[in-house]
Structure formats: structure tokens, C-alpha cells
């Protein structure tokens, strides 16, 4: 794979790259509509594939938050066309890595030594490369290590990247008025946290210690003495990424075992620790030789405040969903309904959120749930498609929900998709045995 000797870090440089990508996408539309004149039955599959290819090619050299957005979008399988999901999912662990000279320069700057001075062996070629950093293999005193190196300029470009995508996001998500700024501030703060490897090291040590008793779940050992704000060293664990495992696994019992570990891990964090690993994509989980789940990235941890946690999970209870008075109260507590809403808006959003939550919270309605249920995921996809075509929704006041929804909802969408890929049958109450009374 081609390596990168330089990553654009300036606002003008990065903006020009996005403009070039925009011209390519525009050309794809011209070609599509030209072909459609000749062939009226032409569908949009080829257009989606061309656009996905050009957008991904433009973002992968920018790295950082621009590529992170593609990674986040690849998790929304029920909303994005498949061509985008397939292409953007490469950003999870397969993008052009930094060149060896740039890697050595990063070590010298942040640990004051070259890698060959720190480790017994160090692979100059990256084993995996994603949106914010890449991973190299090393050894020290007979132990195999994974060394994560952050791309230069990632933290410095986050604000300018978000400023570039803000107009697009504002239109896509129908964000209006000054209140929309709270969502962008939330995204920016979390992305900045992900570029702080000192914080990630601290979070990794804390979460792995608190969750170590969960069955069939593993964490790597971390090495603070070989880590800094841009370099993170941990134990190398051999295994397949979760998406690689699910591509060939036909053993339902293995899927159930791994899915249960994943579910217990997330529910324990959410309900007991009141914080959660908010980046559940396949590149952040490995399956080892003993079919254990290995969690390998804790850069994005979302704190769950009590004032959000309580009404959020009360809305997962059928007796609340089906009680109009209680349901209405919770929607106001979570800022889904607003005091400045018109009667028409109140009625409209109450109806669509009742339909949405009645479906999306089904895994919490009993003691077990089968995430291989195609009917459940088909209904979620259908609902997403209906929302995307709802012209009335775009005319309404679009700022809906607490800022905490952004990462908590993203977490559950990602978790559901991973469990669906595993075809896991889950005991939804199993996590409770790990909670200390």
C-alpha cells in the first residue's frame, strides 16, 4: 500500500482537497444524468459507487476528523446506501499509512528517542492504519507489542475540519438556530479527546480494570513507559477484527458467546460505570484464538450524566412508552419536545418518537433477544428511509434532543449492528451479575 510522507494540516490545504473531491462528485452526477437520458431505467447504484470511491479517496489522505466522519457514517447501515457503507468502512482499519521517516520523526519528537532505541524490534511498516492513528508491531523483552502512532496535525485540524463540514451537516440533519451549536461543540470535544493519548491510556487502564471480571472479554496490557500524548504502547494480541470473523463464522454458539460478552460489556458500562466506550465499530474489537472478545481502543469514552441516564432508560420501558402522560414528560426531559413547539410540532414529534422508540427499544423489553432477527433490522432500515424522505420533517424545528443523544445513540446503533453481524442471541439481564450491590 502507498505510504504518506505528508498530511495536509492547514485549513486552506484541507479545504482545497475537499473542493477537488466536490468537483469529482459533480462530474459523477453529470455522467449519471447523461447516461439516464439514453437509459431511463438506469438506477443509482453506479452513481453511489463512484461517489463513495471519490469521497473516500479524498478523505483518506486528509486523515483525522474528516476521515473519522466517514468511519461514523459507515456504522449507519440502515441509512447509508451500501456502496458508501462498504467503502467508508475501510476507514476503520485500512487506509494509507505514514511513511517510515515520518514515523521515526514522530518518535523523536514525543519520546525523544527513535523506535529502535526503545524496543528490541520495531516494524517500520504499519500493520493497520485508521482515521486518527496507525499501529506498528514491536517487541520488548520477549513480549509482542502494538504501538499506536497518531498522525501529525490531527488535533490542530479538528476545528477547521468541522467548520468545513458544518454547512453540510446543518442541512443533512436539519439543524436550525443557535441551539445547533451545542451538537457541534459536543462532537469537537469528543474528537479532541480522541487525539489525547495520555487520556486514552488513563481510560484504557481504568476500564480494563473495572471490566476484567466479564466472561469471555479480554483487554491488552498497557505500557505507560513507552507511551506519550501521541504514542500509545500496549500488548499485541493476535486475532481477527470482528468484521473478518463474522464474514466466515457459521458457528452460532461462537456468535452467541461473543455477542453476550459484547452486550454485558456495554450494559455494565452504561448501567454501572455510567460511562461507555462510544465507538463500537468492528476495527475496535478482535476475536482471539480462544474466541474471546478483545477490546483494543478507548479513545472515545462518553460520560452518561444521571439527568440524562434516568429518562433515557425509562423510555425503554413499555409501560412508559404506552403511557401518554409519562411518555410526554420524558420527551420534554430529554429535550425532544420543546416549550416553543407549536401544537402541530408537539403532535408530530410525539408520534414519530413513539414509533421509533417502540421499535428501537425492543431488545430491552424481555429477558432475551435474537439480534439475527432480519425483520427487526428491516423495520429499522425502513423507518430510516421514511425519515429521509419526510419533507414535513425538514420543515419542522429540527433541533431535537439533548446533546448526549449524539454519542449514546451512535453507541447503540453501532452495538446493534455488531450484534447483528454476530447473529447473537442475548440474555439481556446477564450483565447484572457483575454489578456489585
C-alpha positions, 0 to 999 in steps of 0.5 A: 500500500502507498505510504504518506510522507505528508498530511495536509494540516492547514485549513486552506490545504484541507479545504482545497482537497475537499473542493477537488473531491466536490468537483469529482462528485459533480462530474459523477452526477453529470455522467449519471444524468447523461447516461439516464437520458439514453437509459431511463431505467438506469438506477443509482447504484453506479452513481453511489459507487463512484461517489463513495470511491471519490469521497473516500479517496479524498478523505483518506489522505486528509486523515483525522476528523474528516476521515473519522466522519466517514468511519461514523457514517459507515456504522449507519447501515440502515441509512447509508446506501451500501456502496458508501457503507462498504467503502467508508468502512475501510476507514476503520482499519485500512487506509494509507499509512505514514511513511517510515521517516515520518514515523521515526520523526514522530518518535523523536519528537514525543519520546525523544528517542527513535523506535529502535532505541526503545524496543528490541524490534520495531516494524517500520511498516504499519500493520493497520492504519485508521482515521486518527492513528496507525499501529506498528508491531514491536517487541520488548523483552520477549513480549509482542507489542502494538504501538499506536502512532497518531498522525501529525496535525490531527488535533490542530485540524479538528476545528477547521475540519468541522467548520468545513463540514458544518454547512453540510451537516446543518442541512443533512440533519436539519439543524436550525438556530443557535441551539445547533451549536451545542451538537457541534461543540459536543462532537469537537470535544469528543474528537479532541479527546480522541487525539489525547493519548495520555487520556486514552491510556488513563481510560484504557487502564481504568476500564480494563480494570473495572471490566476484567471480571466479564466472561469471555472479554479480554483487554491488552496490557498497557505500557505507560513507559513507552507511551506519550500524548501521541504514542500509545504502547500496549500488548499485541494480541493476535486475532481477527477484527470482528468484521473478518470473523463474522464474514466466515463464522457459521458457528452460532454458539461462537456468535452467541458467546461473543455477542453476550460478552459484547452486550454485558460489556456495554450494559455494565458500562452504561448501567454501572460505570455510567460511562461507555466506550462510544465507538463500537465499530468492528476495527475496535474489537478482535476475536482471539484464538480462544474466541474471546472478545478483545477490546483494543481502543478507548479513545472515545469514552462518553460520560452518561450524566444521571439527568440524562441516564434516568429518562433515557432508560425509562423510555425503554420501558413499555409501560412508559412508552404506552403511557401518554402522560409519562411518555410526554414528560420524558420527551420534554426531559430529554429535550425532544419536545420543546416549550416553543413547539407549536401544537402541530410540532408537539403532535408530530414529534410525539408520534414519530418518537413513539414509533421509533422508540417502540421499535428501537427499544425492543431488545430491552423489553424481555429477558432475551433477544435474537439480534439475527432477527432480519425483520427487526433490522428491516423495520429499522432500515425502513423507518430510516428511509421514511425519515429521509424522505419526510419533507414535513420533517425538514420543515419542522424545528429540527433541533431535537434532543439533548446533546448526549443523544449524539454519542449514546445513540451512535453507541447503540446503533453501532452495538446493534449492528455488531450484534447483528453481524454476530447473529447473537442471541442475548440474555439481556439481564446477564450483565447484572451479575457483575454489578456489585450491590 
